[in-house]
Amino acid sequence: MSIAKLYNKLSPFQRVIVALLLGIATGIFVGEPAGQLEILGNVYISLLQMTVLPYVLVSIIGGLGRLDSNMATTIGTRAVKIILAVWLAVMCTLLFLPLAYPNWQTGGFFSSSMITEPTTFNFIKLYIPSNIFSSLSETVVPAVVLFSLLMGIALINVKNKETLLILTTNVGDSLMKVASYVTKLAPLGIFAISASAAGTLEVEELGRLQVFLWVYITAAALLAFVLLPLLIHWATPFTYREVLSTAGEAMITAIATGSVLVVLPMIIDRSKELLAKHKMECEETDSTVDVLVPTAYSFPNSGTLLGLGFVLFSAWYVGTPLGIEQYLAFVTMGALTAFGKMAIAIPFLLDFFDLPADQFQLYLLGSVVTARFAVGLAALHGFVITLLVASAVIKKMKWHRFFQAIGVHLGVTFSVMIVVGLLLKSLIPYKYEGVQTFESLRAMSPIVERVPYQSLQPLTANELTQPRLDIILERGNIRIGYFNASLPYAFKNNDNQIVGFDIELMNEFAKDLGVKVALIRIDNIKDEAKLLENGSIDITIGGKIITPLRALKVAFSDSYTHHSAGLLIHDAKRDDFADLYDIQELKDFNLGIGKSKYYQEAVKEYFPNAKLIEVSNIRHFLKGKHADVDALIYSTEAGSAWAMLYPNFSAIVPKGMKLKAPVGFTLPKGQADYVAFINTWLKLKKDNGFQDKVYNYWILGENPKAKRPRWSVMKDVLGWL
């Protein structure tokens, strides 16, 4: 049998599974070159998103417009209450999912997103469609949904609306056909996405994805076997067994075909049979079923909403879990963006919460599994909502039992997620490697020859009268002073080499001058000015900030970077200090700070109620020797490096805090030509991009040398590359 005939015999679901397996196998075989297939994956994603918003527009307008006013009022009021309550129950379920994510130690380099102002919740732009065409082009899903709802409600009382309804039906059907054409490309798209992911993702990343899948499956089971059937069992005359046995056929069919649309007639038929069995069939309930099933199909269901849990997973995955203060925005934004299906909702929410956009491809990789659970849940959701609303229309629904069932479900979910979290942590192997990652950093460029420096050697009286730059050139080396605990500017790596951001700059400076390097550790910053003045050292480095008092004793180069002020804080207190306003409301708050009086005054403006406690040694704070200090004000760039070594701590920038301190090299007083030369050199290195490369390497952690090439069969087994 030919491959083409075998392919044609496969169902669409089987084709996708085969494509997934082939993609993973290709990624493992080829390795990193398979990442080039990401382009095809992005094309497929764009095609998926192409028809979603127009379909939402016409389907909601047409679905609501078909109702008459009396029926709409009766059914609508009860349906809105029930649907909103179920939505809220599902969204609250999602908020418990992070309880199951293992509390693995994490740490990472500084990210510019830490000092980027978070997206503000602009209610008017998000929800009020002042220009519907603009909202459509900018993919503002909530605004499109609101416009569609208002248009659909207005259409209910419009005369001669049949033409428009036919138009919405035809447009909707056309869009569905276009979507079906795109669906035929699913095997190719899934192959490209899975091959790219398998070829480029690290083993640790794939391990984390399985965390999402296990948690998702557990949550889907809770919704399918606890929440939805329990709502029917407790609040209506129908039994738990009746609901699951009657809905089972539709659920299995939906899972097999991957579509809820094909089982809508089955949901209508089985719902009416169940109503007749309990002698609840009448004109009101029949109308409810006929209208609600196709209309509710256009609205988010439990399966769709459950997919939004990926946003919470993504936040945990990248090490910046959503704070409690962001949950309200997640619930409201999630429910509304779900109208646009996951192809629109997930990218929108990732952007809204400042999460990496490429996480969506990880979602698509997992969706090969989760999509089947989602359509099964959607079919059950259609049964449950229809039967609840039909019961409510004839006043055979017990509202207090309805809310009790939701409460029981949330209690069960809370307990189950804690247990699942413990199981995942014990069953999935994970080892924190942040310390090794940081300490294994090597110099970017070949190291200039270094001169051993055993003891301080001040310049002679005659030499002190000469320009310092001439002395350096004549001597053939530059004496560089550095301070202890200057991560990531100057520190010892696991090869016992002194490396770092400033060391990299000085290495380049010495290479450009054609001199060697002598590194001298300074234990006390009070000695700095004297050592510079007498010539024992020529320059000091270490990411030290420029202050007025220091400028009285030494000269500074132009600033070559900045410190972004933030808090270094224990992970357990992270949520408590996320917002500047909340911190300012604290009554008893001890804030650790360095000895700079200049910046102490600036910090007092941000934290007027805080008691400032001087902390001279950051290691003492991280090792718990300052138990009375709640948080340490510190450079976020440097604090992120320390947090990699002490992963129980995090470097954060509280929302609303905007304080920066310039960083410069420290030079001897009275050496204007030397200072001018350094400044000219810094400008040249900034203009040619070298400073940016060094910053990206040492501060942002963009370190290709530290990343090992992905293992692949083609390279490591067959030796073809």
N, C-alpha and C positions, 0 to 999 in steps of 0.2 A: 504494500500500500504506500502511495506517495505521501510526502510530507504535507502537500496541499490538501489531499483528501482527508488525512488524519486531522489536520487543523480545522477543516470545515465540520467535522463530526463533533468537535468539542463545543461545549456550551460556552457562552460569554464568560461565565465565572471561571470555568476551567481554563480558558485562554489566558485570563488575567493571572491565575495562579501559576500557570506554566511560564508566562512572561516574567513574573516575579522571581521564580526559581532560576530561570535562565539568566536574568539580570544579576542576581546575587552571585551565581557561578561565574559569570563573565567578569564581574568586579574583582572576585577573589583571584581569578586566573590572570587578568591583565594588570590589576593593581591601580596605581595612581593615574595612568593614562586614560582609564575609563572615566575619569572625572570630566573629560571633554564632552561626554554624552549629556552633561547637565544642560547644554543648550537645547537639545531635543526635549528634555523634561520640562524646561521653562516654556517652550512652545506649546506643549500639551496643557500645561497649567493655564496659560493665557487663553487657549481655546475653551477650556472648561469654564472660565470666568466670563466668557464673551456673552452668553445668552442669559445669565442668571438674573441680573437686575431687570432687563426688559420683561422677563417672564414673571418675576415678582409683581411688577407693575400691572400687567394685564390680568394675571390670575386673581389677585386680590380684588381689583375693581370689578371683574366679571363675576367672581364668586359672591360678593356682597350684593352687587346690582341685581342679581336674579331674585332676591327675596322681595316679598311685598311688605308693606309697612307694619301691619298687625303681626304677621308671623315674625318679622324681624325684631319687633319689640319684645314679644314673648320669649322667643328662642334666644335672641341676642343678649338680653339682660342676664339670663341664667347661664348661657354659654360663656359670656365674658368672665363672670365670677369664677366659674369652675376652671376654665382654661388658665386664667391668671393664677389661681391657687395652685394648680398642678405645675405650672411653670415655676412658681416660686419654690415649691417643694423640690423640684429637680435642680434648680439653681443652688438651693441650700445644700443639696446632696453634693454638688460639685465642690462646695467650699470645704467639705470634709475630706476630699480626696488627698490634699497635701499631707494629711495625717498618716497616710500609707507610704509616702515617699521616704525612703530611709534617710536618717539623719547622718549622712556621710559628711566627713570633714571635707571642706572645700576651701579653696583660696585661689586668687588669681591676681594678675598684674592690674595696675591702674587702667581704667578705661575712661575715655573722654565723656562717655555717657553718664558717668558719676557726677559730673559738674554741669551737665546739660539740664536746663530747666525742664521738668516733666511736662507732658502735654496737659494743658488746662482743659477742664471739662466745660467746653463752650456749648451750652445748652441750645442757644439759638441756631448756631451753625449746624449742630448735629441733628436737631429735631425739627427745625422750622425750615421748610423748603422754599425760601424766598425766590429761588430760581430752580425749578425741578430739573431743567436740562443741565444746569451746573452740578446739582446733586448727583445726577446720573453719571456725568462724565468724571466726577471726582470720587465716585463710589461711596457716597455718604449714605449708607444703607438705612439708618433710622429715619432720615428725612424722606427718602423714597417710600418707605413703608407708611409713614404718617400720611403722605400725600395720597397714596393708594387707598388707605383706609377711609380717608375723608371723601375721596372721589366715589368709592364704592357705596358708602352710606348715602351720599347725595344722590346717587343714581337710583336708589330704591324708589324714590318718589317722582322720578322723571318719567313723563309720558313718552310714548313712542321710542322706548329705549332698546327695542329688539335689534335694530340695526347695529347699535354700538355693542350690544352683548354678543351678536354674531361676530362682529369684528374682533372683540377681545378673545373669543373662542378660537377664531381662525388664526389670529396672531400667536396665541398661546400654543396652538397645535403646531404651527410652523416653527416656533422656537423649540418646541419639544423634538421636532424632526431634526432640526439642526443639532440639538444636543445629542440625539441618537447617532447622527453621523460622527460627531466627536467621540462618542462612546466607543465606536468601532475602532478608534485609534488607541483605546485604553491599553491593549497589550503592548503597543509600541511605546507609549508614554510611560507605563509602569516599568517596562524593561529598561528604558533610559534612566529613569529615576533610581531604580534599585541598583543598576550597574554602577552608576555614578556614586551612590552612597556606599555600596559595598567596597568600591575601589579606593575611596578616600576617607571614610569614617574610621576612627580608631576603634579598637576592640572595646575600650571603656565606653565609648559613645553608644555602640550597639548594645552593650550591656545595660545602659541607662534606658534605651528605648524599650527594652523588655519590661522595665519597671512600669512604664506607661501602659503597655498592653495588659499586664496582669491587673493593674489597678482598674483599668477601663472595663475589663471583662467582669471583675468583681462588682463594680458599680452597676453594670448592665444587668447582672443577675439580681442585684438588690431591687432595681427598678422593676424588673420583669416578674419577680416572684414575691416581692414584699409590697412596694408602694402601689403599683397599678391595680393588681387584683385585690389588695386589701381595701382600697378605696371603695371598690364595688361591693365587696363582701360585708363591710361594716356599714356603709351608707345607703345601700339599696337592697331590694329583696333578692337579688341574685347571689349565688354562692361562689365561693372561691374556686371550687372545682369546675363549676359551670363556665366561668369566665375563661379559665385557662384551656379547658377542653374545647370550647367553642372557638376561641381565638387561635388555638394551636394550628389549625389547618392554614389559616391566612398567614400566620407568622412563618411557618415552614415554607409556604409558597413564596413569600416575600424574600426570605433568606436565600432560597434556591435561585430565584430570578434576579435578585438584587434590586427590585423595584417595588414600591408600595402602590404605585399607580395601578398595576395589574390586579391587585386584590381589593380595590375599592368596591366593585360590585359584590364581591364575596362578603365584605364587612357589612354592607347594607343589608344583604339577604340574611346573614346569620344574626344580625342585631334584631331584625324584625321577628325572626323565628323565636329568639329568646324572649322578646317582649310578649309575643303571643302565648308562649308557654306559661308565663306568669300572669296572663290575662291583663296585660298592660297595653295591648295594641289598640290604638284608636287613631283618629284623624290627626290629633296633635302630635302623638309620638311618631306616626308614620312620616308626617311632614318634617319633624325634627331630624329623623334619620336621613331622609332624602336630601335635605338641605345641608345638614351639618357635615356629613361625611365628605362630600366633594369640597365644601368650603374650608373645612378644617385642614384638608390636604395642603392648602396654600400657606398654612400657619406652621410655625415651629412645633415639633413634637419632642417627646422624651429622647428619642434616638438622636435627633439633631442637636438638642441642647447638651446631651452628654458629651458630644464631640468637642464642645467648648472647653471641656476639662483639659484639653491639650495646652491651652494658654497657661493654666496654672502649672502644668508639668513643665512647659518650656521655661517659665520663670525659675522653677527649681533647678532645671537642667543647666541653665547658664549661671546659676549661683546667686540670683537676685530674686528670691521668692517675693510675690506680691505681699505687701503689708496689709494688715487688717483694715487700715483706712482706705485701701483701694478696692475692698470687696464690694462695696455698694456700687461703685462705678462698673465693676465687672458684672454684677448681677443685672443691672439695668441695661448696660451696653450689650451684654451677651444675649439677653432675650430678644432685643430688637435687631441686632445684626444677624441673628439666626434666621430671620426671614430671607436673607440673601444666600442661604446655604453655606456650607463650610468653605467652598472655594472663594467666597468673598469674606465671610465672617472671620476666619482665622487670620488671614493677612491683615485685615483691618484692625483686629484686636492686638495682634503682635506689634503693629506700628503704634497703636494708641498707648500701649504700656511700655514702649521703648525696648522691645525685645527684638533679637535679630530676625530679619525677614526670611533668611534662608532656613529657619526652623520649619517653615511651611513644607519644605520638601521632606523633612523628617516625618511630618504629619502624614503626608501622602504615602510614604513608605509604610507606615503603620496602618493606614486606612484600608489597605488590602484586607486586613483582618477585621478592623473595627467597623467597616462599612456594612458588613453582613449582620453584625449585632445591631447596628443602627436601624436598618430597615425592618428587622424583626421587632424591635421595640416600637418603631413607628406604626406597624400594623396593630400591635396590642394597644398602643396609645389611642388609635382611632376607635377601636372597640370601646375602650373604657370611657373616653370623653363622650362618645355618642350615647352610651347607656346611662351615664351620669346625668347628662343634660335632659334626656328623655324622661328619666325618673323625676328630675327637678321640675319639668314642665307640668307633670300631673301631680306634683307635690308628694311624691313617694321617696324623696331623698332626705336623709337625716343629716343635717349640716354639722351638728356637733360631733357625730360619729365620723364624718368626713375629715374634720380637722384632727380628731383623735388618731385616725389612721396615719395622717401625715406626721404627727408627733411621734408615734411608735416607729415609723419608718426611719425618721431622722435619728432616733435613739439607737436603733439597730445599726444604722450606717456608721454612726460615730464609733460604736464598739468594734464593728467588723474592720473598719479601716485601721484602727490601732493594731489589731491582731495581724492584719495583712502586712502592715509596716514592719512589725517584729519579724514576721516570716521572711519577707523579702530581704531584710538586713542580714538575716542569718543564712539564707540560701544563695544569695547572689554575691559572688566574691567581689570585694572592692578594697583597694588600697590607696590611701592618699599619698600622692607623689609630688605635692607642691614644694616640699623642702628640697627634694632631689632636683626638681626642675630648676629652681632658683639657684641652688648652689652649684649646679653643673654649667652655669653660663660661662662662656669663654669670650675672650676679646674678639671684636669684629675683625680687626686688622692685625697683621703681624706686629708683634710687640717690639718696640724700639729697645735697644740694648739698655739694661739697667745697671746703674753703678751702686755697689754696696756702700752703705752709709752707716758707719758704726757709731759715730758720736757727732754732736753739733760742732760745726766749725764756722764761727763768725768771720766776717770779712775783716781784713786789716784796715787800719785807719786810712791808708792811701786808696784802697779799693772802694771804701765807702764814699769817696769823693767822685768816683767814676759812675757813668750811667750803668744801671743794673743790666740792661740788655747787652752791653759790651762785655761785662763780666761773664755773663752766661755763655756768650759766643766764644770768648777766649778760653774759658774753663772747659768748654765742650760738653757741659751737662747743665740741666736745670733742676734745682732743688725744690721738690714739690712736697708741701706739708698736707697731710690728710688727718682726719679725726676718726676716732673709734665710733662704731655704731652709725655709719653714714650710708646705710642702705637707701636706694640702690646706686648711690653716687660713687662710693669707694668702699670696698669690702673684700674679704678673702673668700675665694671659691673653694671647692673641695680639692683642688690641686694646689692649694696654698698660694695661689697667685692673687695679687691685689688687682681687682677689676672693678668696673662700674661705669656709669655715665660720664662722670668727670674724668676718670682715669682714661677713658676712650678719647675724650677731647684733648687731654694733655699728651697722650701718645701721638695723636695727629699733629699737635703743635710742635712737639720735639722733632718729629719726622720732617716737618716743613722747615724748621730751623737748622736741621742737620746736627742736632745735639743728642746726647744720651739723657737718661732720666734717673734721678735719685729720689726715691720715695722715703719720706720721713714722717713717722707717726707723731702727732701732737696729742698729748694726754690732757692738757689743760688749755682751754680756749683763752684764758687770761694771758698765756705766754705768747699768743699769736702775734700781737703788735710788736713786741720786743724782738722776736725771732725774725720777723720781716725786716725790721729796722736795722738789726746788726748783720743781716745777710746770711744767717744760718739757713734760712729758707728764702726762696724767691717768689713763691706764690702758695696760697693755701686753697684747697678745694674741699668738697664734701657736701655740696648742696646747701651751703649756709646762706641765710637770708640777709638782705641789706637793711641795716637799721641806722638811724641818725647817730646814736651813741657810738656804734662801731665805726661809723664814717669819720668821727673825730680823731680816731687813732690810726686808721688804715685807709688806703685807697681802694676803690672798687672798680672792677671792670663794668662795662655795660651788662645789663641783665641778659642772660642767655636762656633762661627758663623761669618758671614761676612755681611756687608752692600754692596749691589750692587748699585752703584751710578746711578741715573736716574733723570728725571724731574717730578716734580709735577706741573701740568699745567691744565688750564681750558679746558674743553672738546672742546670748539669752536676753540682752537688753536692746537688741537692734530695733525692734518695733517701737519701743518706748521713746527712742531718740530720733525717729525718722523725720519729724516735723519741728521746725524751729519754734513755732507758736506753742506746741505742746511742751517743749523743753522750758520755755520761758514761764510756763504756768506751774512748774515744779517748785515746791516750797524748800525742800532740803536737797540741794544738788551740789556735789563737790566736783569741780572740774580741774583736772590736772593740766598744767601748762608749763612751758619753758621759762627761762629766766629773763627773756626780753621784756623790759618794761614798756617799750613802744607798742608791741603787739598785745601785751596784757590789757592796755587801755582800749585797743580796738576790740578785743574779745569781750570786754565788759559791756560794750554797747549792744552786742548780740545776746549776752547772757547776764543781764543786770542782777538777777537773783542768785547767781551761782557764787559759791565760795571757791576762790582760786587757790589751788595748792601747787606749789612748784614741784615739778618732777624733773630731776636732772639726768636720770638714766632710764631710758625707755625699756630696757630689759627688766629692770626692777618692777616696772608697772606690769609688763606682760607675764612676769613670773609670780604675780600676786603679792608683791611686797608693799603695794599701796592699796590695801583693801578698802580704805576710806574714800578712794577716788572712784567716782562713777564712770567717768569717761575722760579721755585725754585729748585735748585739742592738739592736732598734729597735721602735718602735711599729708594729704590724701595720697599723693604720688608715693611718698616714702612709706606711709602707713600701709598701703596695699602690699608692698614688699615684705614688711614685717608680719602682716597677716598671713602670708604664705608660709612663713616659718612658724607662726603660732596660729594655726587654723581655727582655734576656738575664738579668735578675735576677728573683727571686721573693721575695715576703714569705710566710713560713710560720710556723705555730705548731707546734713539735714536740709529738708526742703525750705527754701527761703534764705539760706546762708550763702553769701557771696563775698568771700574775703580771700584775697590773693596776696602773696608776698613775693617780691622779686628776688631772684637768686643771681649772684655774681661771684667771680673769682676775687679773692682778697690779695691786694698788692701793697708793696711798701709805699709809705708817704714820700712825697717829694721826687717821684720818678715819673714825671708827666709823659716823657717820650715812651717809656716802657708801657704805661697804661694805654697811651694812644695806639701803640703797636698791637697790643692785645685786642683792643676794641676793633681795629681794622681787620685783624685776623678773624675775629668772631663774625664780623659782618660778611666777610668773604665766604666763610664756612656756612653761614645761613643762606646766602644767595645761591651757593652751588648745591644746596640740599643736604650737605653732610650732617648738619645739626639735626635735621629732621630724621635722618636715618638712625643716628645715635639715640635720639629720643624714642623712636619707635621700637628700637631694639631693647633698650634698658628700662624704659618706663612703661611702654605698652606691651612689652613681652612678645613683639613680633620677631621671633627668633627662629629662622629656618634651620640654623645649625643644630638647635636643640631637638628638632623634630626628626625622628627617624623615618626614612622612606618606608612606605607601607609594604609589608610582606606580600608577595604575589607568587603564584606558581610559575608564571612566565619568567620572572626575574630570578627568584631564589631557588627554584627547583630545576627549571630547564636552562637557565642562564642565557636567555635570549636577549636581555638588555644589559 
